[in-house]
């Protein structure tokens, strides 16, 4: 048995995307730990994994709620400020201290935390990069040089290659695997008794980062008005962390269900059409359940994900900047009246489920763990971790400004 540490980027989408792989590795007998901000403790422990907080002083509990309300800087800005102008991250010693205490045999590190991956590599820990978005830093002219030091670390893209655009070649260590949909994920409660089985369910969610969306309140209101005009439809809408049902005009929306968050995987089993922001995880989960989408790409990598949805005919796109009740109704009607959308979604669903059954991700991780000569719990004294953190780290990703981090706000 090896001790395996997951280091997710501190956003909910990056965390939840890792649970399926962690659960599979746990079922193989490995000891699973997560290193993350304090706000991740509850969802990680709900999955019955071990948790060790990091950056508790600079990023205390409640950070995500504060960020949603606009009362604190995003993580990227905090990370940049903490690292200053030098090449070494002042946060790396904390990673080193935790690595030394846990003594992992393998670290699964988010692709956006390049410096942590380099530290893990330098400590002799078998390391895997986890990519939870359509982003290839080795093809990004802004970041390619910074990521050269990571080139020999295997990368798992949590998505079947068939959803991406055709590519001429892949980096040797880059592996497109399954979507990694965690059907055993322990989720939050929901008023299931309020669902009307006689109506088609329209599910609308703008994801965990809806607070960053300009005019997000307007988008939700347009959706409510559009769906309420269809007697045969029932709306389930998540308001996100920033708003609540009290912030929206819901008169005449009898039967609609408004919640801050919903158990998305279970909801999608019952959904006819999903209205989504185009988040990578949300789109994959819609495909996994064969649900066509109205995509309203908003920020970051949403436009890139939406482009794949349109390319494969899995949904239609609505421009968030010009959104209206009529544009939402037109998009919903286009999917509702054209059976090809559900046919194509079903075809991609079958492919996703085939890849899921193949389980390439856990197979690749186990082979990396088995082949690493240092993958045992007693291979390195604790002080060597600290020494590694004091060496120069050449990957520059972590100290870029918020506007230049790939996939982030510009």
VENVENQUI-V82842 format. One record per backbone hydrogen bond with DSSP energy under -0.5 kcal/mol. CO is the residue of the C=O (numbers start at 1). NH is the residue of the N-H. E is the energy in kcal/mol with one decimal. If there is no record, write none. Layout:
co->(CO & CO)
nh->(NH & NH)
e->(E & E)
//
This chain:
co->(2 & 2 & 3 & 3 & 4 & 5 & 6 & 7 & 9 & 11 & 11 & 12 & 13 & 15 & 16 & 18 & 19 & 20 & 21 & 22 & 23 & 24 & 25 & 26 & 30 & 31 & 32 & 33 & 34 & 34 & 35 & 36 & 37 & 38 & 40 & 41 & 42 & 43 & 44 & 44 & 45 & 50 & 52 & 55 & 59 & 60 & 62 & 63 & 64 & 65 & 66 & 66 & 67 & 74 & 74 & 75 & 76 & 77 & 78 & 79 & 80 & 83 & 89 & 91 & 91 & 92 & 93 & 94 & 95 & 96 & 97 & 98 & 99 & 105 & 106 & 107 & 107 & 108 & 109 & 110 & 113 & 114 & 115 & 116 & 117 & 118 & 119 & 120 & 121 & 126 & 127 & 128 & 129 & 129 & 130 & 130 & 131 & 133 & 135 & 136 & 137 & 139 & 140 & 140 & 143 & 145 & 147 & 148 & 150 & 152 & 154 & 155 & 155 & 156 & 156 & 157 & 157 & 160 & 160 & 161 & 171 & 173 & 173 & 174 & 175 & 175 & 180 & 181 & 182 & 185 & 190 & 191 & 192 & 195 & 196 & 200 & 200 & 201 & 201 & 201 & 202 & 203 & 204 & 205 & 207 & 209 & 210 & 212 & 213 & 215 & 216 & 217 & 218 & 219 & 220 & 221 & 222 & 223 & 224 & 225 & 226 & 227 & 229 & 230 & 232 & 234 & 235 & 236 & 237 & 239 & 244 & 245 & 248 & 250 & 253 & 257 & 259 & 260 & 262 & 263 & 263 & 264 & 265 & 267 & 268 & 270 & 272 & 273 & 274 & 274 & 275 & 276 & 277 & 279 & 280 & 281 & 282 & 283 & 284 & 285 & 286 & 286 & 287 & 290 & 292 & 293 & 293 & 294 & 295 & 299 & 301 & 302 & 303 & 304 & 305 & 306 & 307 & 308 & 309 & 310 & 314 & 316 & 318 & 319 & 320 & 324 & 325 & 326 & 327 & 328 & 329 & 330 & 331 & 332 & 333 & 334 & 335 & 337 & 338 & 339 & 340 & 341 & 342 & 343 & 344 & 345 & 346 & 347 & 348 & 349 & 350 & 351 & 352 & 353 & 354 & 355 & 355 & 359 & 360 & 361 & 362 & 363 & 364 & 365 & 366 & 367 & 368 & 369 & 371 & 372 & 374 & 376 & 381 & 381 & 382 & 382 & 383 & 384 & 385 & 386 & 387 & 388 & 392 & 396 & 397 & 401 & 401 & 402 & 405 & 407)
nh->(4 & 31 & 105 & 106 & 33 & 108 & 35 & 110 & 11 & 14 & 15 & 16 & 17 & 18 & 19 & 22 & 23 & 24 & 25 & 26 & 27 & 28 & 30 & 29 & 32 & 4 & 50 & 6 & 36 & 52 & 8 & 54 & 40 & 41 & 44 & 45 & 46 & 47 & 47 & 49 & 48 & 34 & 36 & 59 & 38 & 63 & 66 & 67 & 68 & 69 & 71 & 72 & 70 & 77 & 78 & 79 & 80 & 81 & 82 & 83 & 84 & 86 & 92 & 94 & 95 & 96 & 97 & 98 & 99 & 100 & 101 & 102 & 103 & 126 & 5 & 109 & 128 & 7 & 130 & 113 & 117 & 118 & 119 & 120 & 121 & 122 & 123 & 125 & 124 & 107 & 154 & 109 & 131 & 156 & 111 & 132 & 158 & 135 & 137 & 139 & 140 & 141 & 143 & 144 & 147 & 148 & 150 & 151 & 153 & 154 & 129 & 157 & 175 & 131 & 158 & 159 & 177 & 163 & 164 & 164 & 174 & 155 & 175 & 176 & 157 & 177 & 182 & 183 & 185 & 187 & 192 & 194 & 195 & 197 & 199 & 202 & 234 & 203 & 272 & 273 & 236 & 275 & 238 & 277 & 210 & 212 & 213 & 214 & 216 & 219 & 220 & 221 & 222 & 223 & 224 & 225 & 226 & 227 & 228 & 229 & 229 & 230 & 231 & 233 & 200 & 202 & 257 & 204 & 259 & 243 & 247 & 248 & 250 & 253 & 256 & 237 & 239 & 240 & 264 & 266 & 267 & 268 & 269 & 270 & 271 & 201 & 292 & 203 & 276 & 294 & 205 & 296 & 298 & 283 & 284 & 285 & 286 & 287 & 288 & 289 & 289 & 291 & 290 & 292 & 274 & 295 & 316 & 276 & 318 & 302 & 305 & 306 & 307 & 308 & 309 & 310 & 311 & 312 & 314 & 313 & 293 & 295 & 320 & 322 & 323 & 328 & 329 & 330 & 331 & 332 & 333 & 334 & 335 & 336 & 337 & 338 & 338 & 339 & 341 & 343 & 344 & 345 & 346 & 347 & 348 & 349 & 350 & 351 & 352 & 353 & 354 & 355 & 356 & 357 & 358 & 359 & 360 & 363 & 364 & 365 & 366 & 367 & 368 & 369 & 370 & 371 & 372 & 372 & 373 & 375 & 376 & 379 & 384 & 385 & 385 & 386 & 387 & 388 & 389 & 390 & 391 & 391 & 394 & 399 & 400 & 404 & 405 & 405 & 408 & 301)
e->(-0.6 & -2.4 & -3.2 & -1.4 & -2.7 & -3.2 & -2.7 & -2.5 & -2.9 & -0.7 & -1.8 & -2.9 & -1.3 & -1.7 & -1.0 & -2.2 & -2.6 & -2.3 & -2.4 & -2.1 & -2.2 & -0.9 & -1.9 & -2.0 & -0.7 & -2.9 & -1.8 & -2.6 & -0.5 & -2.9 & -0.6 & -2.0 & -2.2 & -1.7 & -2.2 & -2.9 & -2.0 & -0.8 & -0.9 & -1.6 & -1.4 & -1.6 & -1.4 & -2.9 & -0.8 & -1.4 & -2.5 & -2.7 & -2.1 & -1.7 & -2.5 & -0.5 & -0.9 & -0.7 & -1.7 & -2.9 & -2.3 & -2.5 & -2.4 & -1.4 & -1.0 & -0.7 & -1.1 & -0.7 & -1.4 & -2.9 & -2.5 & -2.1 & -3.0 & -2.6 & -1.7 & -2.7 & -3.1 & -1.0 & -2.6 & -0.7 & -2.5 & -2.9 & -2.6 & -2.2 & -1.7 & -2.2 & -2.2 & -2.4 & -2.4 & -2.7 & -1.8 & -2.2 & -1.7 & -2.7 & -0.5 & -2.8 & -0.6 & -2.9 & -2.4 & -0.6 & -2.2 & -1.6 & -0.6 & -1.9 & -0.7 & -0.7 & -1.1 & -2.5 & -1.7 & -1.1 & -1.8 & -1.6 & -2.2 & -0.5 & -3.2 & -0.6 & -2.8 & -3.1 & -0.7 & -2.7 & -2.3 & -1.6 & -0.5 & -1.1 & -2.3 & -3.2 & -0.5 & -0.5 & -2.7 & -0.5 & -0.6 & -1.3 & -1.7 & -0.7 & -2.2 & -2.1 & -1.8 & -0.7 & -1.9 & -0.5 & -2.7 & -0.6 & -2.8 & -1.3 & -2.5 & -3.3 & -2.4 & -0.8 & -1.0 & -1.9 & -1.6 & -0.5 & -1.4 & -2.0 & -2.3 & -2.0 & -2.2 & -2.0 & -2.3 & -2.2 & -2.2 & -2.6 & -2.0 & -0.6 & -0.8 & -2.0 & -0.7 & -1.7 & -2.7 & -3.2 & -2.9 & -2.8 & -2.1 & -0.7 & -1.7 & -1.5 & -0.9 & -1.8 & -2.4 & -2.8 & -2.3 & -1.5 & -1.8 & -0.6 & -2.2 & -2.7 & -0.8 & -1.8 & -0.9 & -0.6 & -0.5 & -1.9 & -0.6 & -2.9 & -2.2 & -3.0 & -0.7 & -2.6 & -2.1 & -2.5 & -2.2 & -2.4 & -2.5 & -1.1 & -0.5 & -2.8 & -1.9 & -0.6 & -2.2 & -0.6 & -2.0 & -2.4 & -2.5 & -2.3 & -2.1 & -3.0 & -2.0 & -1.1 & -1.8 & -2.4 & -2.3 & -1.8 & -2.7 & -1.3 & -1.9 & -3.1 & -0.6 & -1.0 & -0.5 & -2.0 & -2.4 & -2.8 & -1.9 & -2.6 & -2.7 & -2.1 & -1.6 & -2.7 & -2.3 & -0.6 & -0.6 & -0.6 & -1.6 & -2.0 & -3.0 & -2.2 & -2.2 & -2.1 & -2.3 & -2.2 & -2.1 & -1.6 & -2.6 & -2.5 & -2.0 & -2.3 & -2.3 & -2.2 & -1.6 & -1.3 & -0.6 & -1.5 & -2.7 & -2.4 & -2.5 & -1.9 & -2.1 & -2.5 & -2.6 & -1.8 & -1.0 & -0.5 & -0.6 & -1.8 & -2.6 & -1.0 & -1.5 & -0.6 & -1.4 & -1.0 & -2.1 & -2.1 & -1.7 & -1.2 & -0.5 & -1.0 & -0.6 & -1.3 & -1.5 & -1.5 & -0.7 & -0.7 & -2.1 & -0.5)
//
